[in-house]
Amino acid sequence: MRVAGVVPEDAPDPAIAACATARTLPVAVRSLVVQPSLERIPHPSVSSSGAAGEQPASMEVAWSYTLWRVPGDRDDPANLADLDERTRASLDDVPPWPRPAWLLDVVERLRRPMLWEAVRTSWERDRDAGEAEVVGALVEHLASVLVNGFDEERGPGARWDRPELVAPGSVRAAEVVVDGRAWPGVAIEGDRHVLGLGVALPDGAIVTAALPRDALAHLQVAFASVVP
């Protein structure tokens, strides 16, 4: 979410509208299970496609998370993100006008490690989801996270061309736990920064996860249905 300019103190929290839209997804929205090291950011990313004035032909809802490396002590320096001086200074800059509470929360969260759009629930009205569709959705999800979070480390190159993600040996079968049940899914391990998991569920949802490898030691990798 980007916030620019002067935001009035009484400006409505954009998470309210985003959650209302997310609740129109025709399938259950999934998230990582509740756990001490994670805090789901209450502002989902929602996208849809279809003709104007008609029900969407497809929708996606993605969740981001604050990562607490030391959940028992939130003041521990390990719970701070590795920020450059310019970014840190911009977060410390307090404007001479009051800001809404939700915006102050956004600023504070930017000081912490984030799993950006780590879990995505996607649905298409006319899709019969099989393994190929899961792999395609997962590659798209991984590419989005890599472009937005890791491309500075990659150097120049094709931003969305990720042949390494589906190179031989990079895609394997994997069990994915959703609502306490293990479902047959896929894992993509072709990137050194991010692990991908995906599964098609009986309600028509494809759930994908793009999880930073350096966060995996802190995570319980299981998913549950949530109400946005």
N, C-alpha and C positions, 0 to 999 in steps of 0.2 A: 504494500500500500504506500502511495506517495502522497505527502502532504506539503503543499507549497503556499506561500503568501501568508497573510494574516488570517488565522482561523478564529472566529469569535468564540468567547468562552462558553456560549450556549449552543454552539454548533452540535447537531445530533451526531451520535456515534455511528459511523458508517457500518460498523459490524452488525447493527440491528437490521439494516436493509439486506446486507449480504447473507445473514443467517436466514432471513425470511425467504430469500430466493433459493437458498440451498435446500430449504425444507420442501420445495416443489419438485426436487429430484424424484423421478418415479420409482427409484429403488432406495434401499436403506443407505445412508451415508456411513462410511467406515472411517475409523481412526485407529491409531495405535492405542493399545489398552492403557488405562490409567496406571501410572507408575511414578514413584517418587522423583525420578531423574528427569521427567518430562512435564512440561506445562503447555497444553494446547493453546495457541494464540487464538483468541475468540473472534477472528476475522477471516473466514474462509475466502479463498479465491474461487469465484464461480464464473463459468463460461457456458454459453449455449449457442446452438446454431439452428436455423430454420427460417421459414418465411415469416415476415412480419404479420402479426395478428393471429398466428396459428400456434399450436402447441409445439415446443421445440422438438426437433428431430434428434438432437443429441444434447447432452449436458455433462459437465464435469464439475466436481467440487474437490478442492485441494486444501489440506490443512498444513500449516507451519507450526513449529514447536520451539519453545525455549528449552535449551538443554541445561540441566543443573548437574555439573560433574560431581559436586559435593552437596547433595540435596539436604543433608543435615545441618549445613551452615551456609546460608545463602550469601553471607558476607565474605566467604572464602575467596581469595583472588583467583582460584581455579575456575570460578563461575563467571569470570569476565572474558569477553571476546578479545581476540588479538586485533586491536584497532590501530590504525596509523594515527599520527599526531593530528593531522587535519580533521579526520573523522571525529576523534575524541574532542577536539576543540569545538567542533560544530554542535556536538551533543551537550557540551558544557555551557554553550552560549545561551543565556536566558534573556528572551526579548522583554521589552518594557511594557508588555501588555499581558493580561491573564490568558491562560490557555485552558481548554477543556480538559477534564480529568482523563478522558480516553486518549488524548494526544500526549499527555504527560506519561501515560502508560506505554505508548508506542515508543517514545524517546528512551524510556528506561529499558525496555526490552532490547533496543538496539545496542545496548552495552553488553548484552549477554550472547553466548553462542546460540545460533539459530539453525534449526533443520528446516530450510526453506522449502515449502510445498512438498514435504516429504511423503505424504500419503494422498493419493488421488483416487476418487471413485468416479468412474466414467460409465455412461449409458448411451446407447444408440437405439432408437426405436426399431429399426429394421435389421439389427445385427444379430446373427447367430454366433455367439462368441465361442471360438475354439482356440487351440494353442496358437495358431498364427496371429489371430486378433490380439491375444494377450501379449505375445512378443512384440507386435507392432505398437501397441499402446504403451508398453513398458519402455521400448526404445525411445519413443517420443518423450515420455516423462523424464527418462534419464538425460536425454539431450538438453531438455529445458533446464534441468537443475545444473548440469555441467556448464552450459553457456552462462547462466546467471551467477554461478558460485565458484567455478574453478578455472575458467578460461584464461585468467591472468597467469596461471601457472603453466598453461599449456603452450603459450607462445602463439605465433601466427599460424594460420591454417584455416581450413573450412570449419566454420563454427557449428554447422548442423550436420556435417558429414561424419558419422561415427562408425566406420566399418569395424573398428575393434570391438564394438559391443556385440556383434553377431558373428564374429570370427569363429572358426571351428574350435570347439571346446569351451566357448564363452557362455553358451546357453545350456542349461541342464534342468532336469526335473527337480522339483523341490516341493515339500509340503509347506503349506501356508495356513497358519491357524487363524480362523475367523470365528468369533463368537464361541470360542471354546472347542471348535472342531477343526481337525486337520483336513485340508482340501488339497487335491493335486494341482500344483501350479508350476511356475518356472522361476528360475533364478538366472540373472545375467551378471557375469563376473568379469566382463571384458574391460572394465575401467579400474584403474588403481585407486581412485578417490572414492567411488560410490558403488555400493552394492544395489542391484535391482531385484525386486521380487514382484511377481504378478500372479493373479488368479482370477478365473472366471467363476462366478457364483450363480446358483440356480435362479435367483431373482432377475438375472440379466445384467448385473453389475460386473464390471471389471475393476478390480482393486489393484493398484500398483503402488509400490514404495520405492523411493530413491533415497537410500540411507548412507550418509557419510561414513566411511570405514572407521575414521578415528572416533566416531561416536558409538560404535557397535558395542564396545565393552560396557557401556552405561545403559544399554537398552534391553528391554524384553521385547523381542520382535514377534508380536502377536497383535491381532486387530479385533476390533469390536464395533458393532453398530452403535451410532450415537445420534442424538437429536440436536441439530445445529442450534 
